[in-house]
């Protein structure tokens, strides 16, 4: 080792020195001394490796401290609370549907101890973990049977594999959609062991296209609702009940990948799960989109077909745990009273908020901020805009809203930098940026989050003036 590298090593603080610096920061309050020490050792070793590789510009003690804090910050991000001021109700990046209070309480009870998950309390014998959710889904949708898996993609995969593995699945070309995370319906069908048969064109598919494609190898007719985009103009598609009639004529099951999982009609919702069930299909949908429950996939259908799915060897692969079932069951119970569901289930409540209510919230936030923030730094105002449902649901629906706007003055900081600081704050605050103006939409903000939002904005602005 040459002398120059040895001298660079000597510029590094000791583990104890860097720990002492870290202990004087607010972030250290949420970490044990052991965790801080481990992070400090990691950062110092990374810096030694950097010096050994020939980089002759060592970081200052302050820069090393910032690296330690960044690593600790990253470790805590997934469990940190976030305020959703984006105006996107089902924001996938922010965990999609917020759970109703009843669902949160059910999860806390299930998590805090033992529950009779698979025991019949009347007989003391082994039971079925899906019993309560299954009975509620039967009651609410009219289905003969139901099964819950870990997400909607799993519901599609399991259903296709159980019913049509080694056979052909007919689907319209206009429904070969890609859902979140680059998962594509054609890939799921093929991975499930079925052969894909595409019919019609991208924009037009007729009942005759389906009928011409039927052979003795046809195992399933699949309709996939393109809930994450809208096709308009010169289009034509086959109504679900006509597909079901065709399936009955040839004794072929029809499946409706309904996706969003709406159980009641609110403005903007054009289709509910019950309509698909009534049409006589196998239905797959999500529990964490318009249903407003936890992440899961739901399969509904006739007893005969559901028996194949429930008893399939792969069913256990996609099994949900007690926390998911507790949250789903509690959410479904709220739907017994639709008026209560609209108040208690956050997704529905946020969709139903009107612009007058949102305008009052925004004006309140603006008044409070103007008491604390100089307009020489940030111009604070309100502006009418549009919210989105998001989460691959209702792409044609926009909801009128009123946003708080933060326009940073020249010579201060940019709106993009302020947005970054808000994202990194605790709780994290997420808005949307347009032409360097930060928009904060109150549609998904709860009353108890408003003071946190105001304090977070103030703290981040003051941070940049120090």
N, C-alpha and C positions, 0 to 999 in steps of 0.2 A: 504494500500500500504506500503510495507516495505521500509526501508531506502536505501537499495542497489538500488532498482528500481528508487527511487526518485533521487538518485545521478546520475544514468545513464541518466535520463531525463535532468538533469542540464548540461550534456555534449553536448546536442544538440544545434546547433546554433539557433538564433531566425529567424523568417521569413525574417526580414529585412536584417540580416547578410547574409543569403543564397541568397537573391535577389541581394545584392550588389556584391557577388562573381560571380553570373550568368551574371550580366551586363557587366563584364569585359571579356566575351567570344565572339568570332565572331558570334556564333549561335544566340545570343540575338538580333542581328541587324534585324532579320526577324520576330521577335515576339513583340507584344505589352506588356507593363508592366503588364496589367491585365492577359494575358496568362502566363507570367512568374510567377506571384504571385500564380496563380491557381496551376501550376505545383509544385512549391516549397511547397505549403501547402499540396499537395497530397503526396509528397515524405517524408516530415516530419511526417505526420500522419502514413504513412506506417512504418516508423522507430519506432514511439512510440508503434504501435501495435506489432512490432517485439520484442521490449524490454519487453512489458507487457506479452508476451507469454513465457518469461523465457530465452530469448537469452541475455546473459550477455556481449556480445562483440559489443558495439555500433560502428557505422561507423564513420570514421574521417570526418572533414568538407570537405576535398578534395573528399572523396568517395561519400559523399552526393551530392556534386556539380556534380560529374560524373553521378550520377543517374538522377539528374535533366536534364542534357544535353542529356542523353540517351532517356529519356521520350520525350523531345522536338524533338529530332532527329527522333524518331519513328513516331511522329505525322506528320512530314513533308515529310516522305519518298515517299508516293504515288504521290505527286505532284512535287517531285524533278526531275530535268533533269538527264538522264543517258546516258552514252556513251557505246554503244554496241560494245565491242571488242572481243566478244565470237566467231564471225564467223558464228553464227546462224542467218540467215536473218529474219526468222519469229519466234522470240524468245517469246514464250507465257509469260514467266515471266517478260519480258520487254515490254509487250504491243503489240506484234506481228507487223503488218504492220505499218510503218511510213507513214503518209499522204503526198501526193504531195502538193506543195505550193498552187496550185489552190484550193485544198480541204481545206487546212488550212484557206485560205482567205474566202472561202465560210462559214466555221463554224464561223469565227470571225464576219462576217456580220450578220449571223442568230442569233448569241448570243448577239449582241450589241443592238438589237432593235426588233421591230415588222417586220414580213415578211408575204406576202400573202400566207400562208401555205395552207389554205383550202378555199380560195376565188378565184373565176374566175374573173380576172381583167377586162375582156371584158364585162361580164354581171353583175358583182357585187354580184352574187349569190354564195351560198355555193358550194365549189368544193371538190376535192379529193386530200389529201396530197401526194398520191403516183403517181400523174399524170406524173410529169416530169421524175422521175426515171423509171416509167413503159414504157414511150415512148422511152427512151434511150435503155432500155433493149430489147424492141421489135426491134428497129433499129439494135442493135449490134449483137443480137443472132438469130433473125428470129422467135422468139417465138410469139404465138398469144396473150398471156397475161402474166402478171408478178405481183408479190406481194413481198413486203419486210417486214420481221419480225426481231426480235432482235438478233437472231443467228441461226446457221444451225440446231442445235438440235430442236429449236422451229419450224423451217421449216418442219423438218421430222415429228414431233409430230402433228402439225396442219394438214399436208397433209394426214397422215394416219388416223387421227380422222375424217376428213371431208369426206374421200372417203371409208374407210374400217372399221369404228367402228362397232363392232358387227359381223364382218366377219373375214375371215382368210387372213393372209398375208404370202405369200410364199417367203422364202429367203434361199440362200445357206448356209450351215454350215460354209463354209470358209469365209463368210462375216459377221459373228456375232461378230463384232469388238467392242472394248472398245475405246471410244474417251477420250479426256482430262477430268480430274476431276472425273474419275471412272464412267462416263455416258456410259452406254452400250446400243447398238442398240436393243437387245431383251427387255430390260427394257422400252425403249422409246415406242416400238411397243405395248407392253402390257399395259403400262400406257395410251396410246392413245385409248384403248378400243378394240383392235383387238387381235385375237388369232394367235400366231406365229406357222407357219408350216415350220420346217427345212427340207431341202432336200440335197441329196448328202452326201459327206464326207468332212472332213476338207480340203483336198487337191484336190479332184476331184468332180466336179458336171457337169452333162450332161443335155442336153435339155430334154431328156426322164425323168429325175428325176423331173423336173418341171411339165411336162405334167401329170405324174402319180399322182401328188399331187393335181391337180385341181379338185375341187368339186363344187357343187352348192352354197357353202358358201364362195368360193374364191372371195375376194374383191380387191386384189392387188398383183402384183408380184413386189418384191423389189430387186433391185440390189444396194449393198452398196460397193463403191470402197474403199478398205482398204488402204487409202492414208497415214496412219501413220506406216505401216510396209510393208515388201515385202515377198512374198512366192515364193520360187524358187525350182527347182528340178522336182519331179514327180507330176506335177500339170495339171489341166485342168479346164477351166471355159467356160461358154457360152457367146458368143459375144452378145452385147446389141441388135443389130438389129435382131438376132434370137429370143431373148426374146420378142421383140416387135411383131414380126410375130406371135409368139405363143399367145400373149395376144390378138391380133386382131382376131385370129381364134376362140377364146373363149369369145370375148368381155370383156376382163379383162384389166384394166389399168396397165401400167408398169411404175414404178418409178425408177429413177436413182439418188441415193444420191451421187452426183458427188464430193461434199466436197470442193475441193480446189478453184474452181471458176476461172480457167484460161480462159482468153478471147482471148489471142493471143499466137502463138507458139514462144517460145524462146528455145535455146538449153536445153534439159532435160525435157521439158514439152511434155508429150506423148498424152495428151488428153485435149480438150477444151470443154467448155460449149456448144458451137455451134454444136459440133459433137453429143452430147446427144440430143439436141433439134432437130437436123435433123433426128435422129433415130426415133423420134416420142414419146418420153417419157415425163413424168412429171419430171422435174429436180429440185433438191435442192442443193444449194451450199452456201459457205461463201463469204461474201464481203471483209473480212479482211485477207484473205490468199493470194493466187496468184493473185487475182484481185487487191490487194493493196489499198483497201478502208477502211472504218470504220467497226467496228464489227457489223455485221448484217447477216441475213439469207435471201436468195433469192429463190423464187419459180417461176418456169417457166413452161408453159404448154398450152394445148388447152383451148380455151375460155370456153367450156362447163365445164371442170373440174375445171378450175381456178375460175369460178363463184361460185362453191360450196365452195371453199376454202376461197375466199374473203368475202363471205356473211356468213360464219360460225360464230356462236356466240363467239367462242374462238379467232377469228382473232384479236379482239380488245385487248385481253389479251397480245398479243405479238407485239402490235403496236410500231413502232419506233418514236422517236421525231424529231423535226425540224433540230437539229444539225446533226444527223445521215444521214437524207435525204439530207441535204446540202452537206455533205462530199461525200456521194455516188454519187450524181448527178454530182458534179464537177469532180470526178474521172472517171466516165463513159464518160463524154464529151471528156476527153483526149484520149480515145480509138478510137474516130473517125479518128484520125491520129495515126496509130500504131507506126510509127517512133518517134513521139512526146511522146507517152506513154512510150516507152522504155527509154527515157531520163528523163521524168518528174516524173514518178511513182517510188518511191524509191525501192520497191521490185524488179521490173524488172531491174532497173539500177544496183542494187547490184548484181543480178544474172549474169549480162552481163559484170561485171568488169573482166578484164583478169589479169593473174598473173604478167605480166610485169608492169602494172600500180600499182598493190598492192605492188610489190617489191620496186618500187620507193618511195612510201609512207612510207614503213617500214624503208628503209635506211635513209630517212629524219628524222624520229622520233629518230632513233638510234644516228645519228650525233648530233642532238640537245641535247639528254640526256647525251651523253658522254662529252659534254661541261660543264655539271653542276653536274654530279654524278661521284664520284670516283669509279673506278673498284675494289678498295679494299673492297667496300661495295656490289656492284652488278655488275655482268658481264652482259653486254648488247649486244645482237646480233640479228641476223635474222635466220629464219629457214623456209623452205618450208613445207607446211602442207595442210590440206583440210578443206574447209568450208562446212556448211550444209545449206539446205533451211529451214528445221525445220517447226514448226507449224502444224505437221501432214500432211505435203505435200512432195511429191517426195522423199521417203525414200531411193531409190536406187541411188540418184544423189549426187555426191560429187564434189565440185568445187575447183580447185587448187588455193592455196593462198600462201602468204609469211607473216609470223608472226614476230613481235618483241618478243624476249625472254628476260626475266629478271630472272637471276639465282643468288639468294642471297648467299653471301659467308658465310662460317661457322663462328660462333661467332657474326654474325649480327642478322638478323631475318630470319624466314622461308619464303618460297614463299607463303605458306598458310596465314601467318600473313600479308604479304604485300597485298595479294588479299583481305583480310578482310578490311584493312585500305582503299584500293581503293574503295571498295563497299560503305564504310561509308563516303567517301569524297563528296564534292559538286562541280561539278556534280559527281554522282556515276559512277564509272568506273568498268565495268565487263569484265573479261577475262576468260581464262580457265587454269586449273592447271594440269600438268602431271609430276609425279615424282618430285614434289616440285619446278618445273620450271613454271613460269607464262608466258603464251602465250597471246599476244594481237594481234588479227586479224583485219586488217584495212578495211576489205570488207564493213562493214556497217558504217564506220566512215566518216562523212562529212568534207569538208575542214576546216570549221570554228571550228570544234571540235578538230582538231589536236593540236593547241596551248593549249587548255584546258586539253587535255590528257597529254601532256608533263609537264605542270605545276602541274597537279594533281599527277603524278608519283613522280616528284621531291619533292613536298610538303610532300607526305607520307613517302618517304625515309628519308627526313630531320627530320621529326617528331620523328622518332625512334632513331635518334642520339642525340637528345636534352636531 
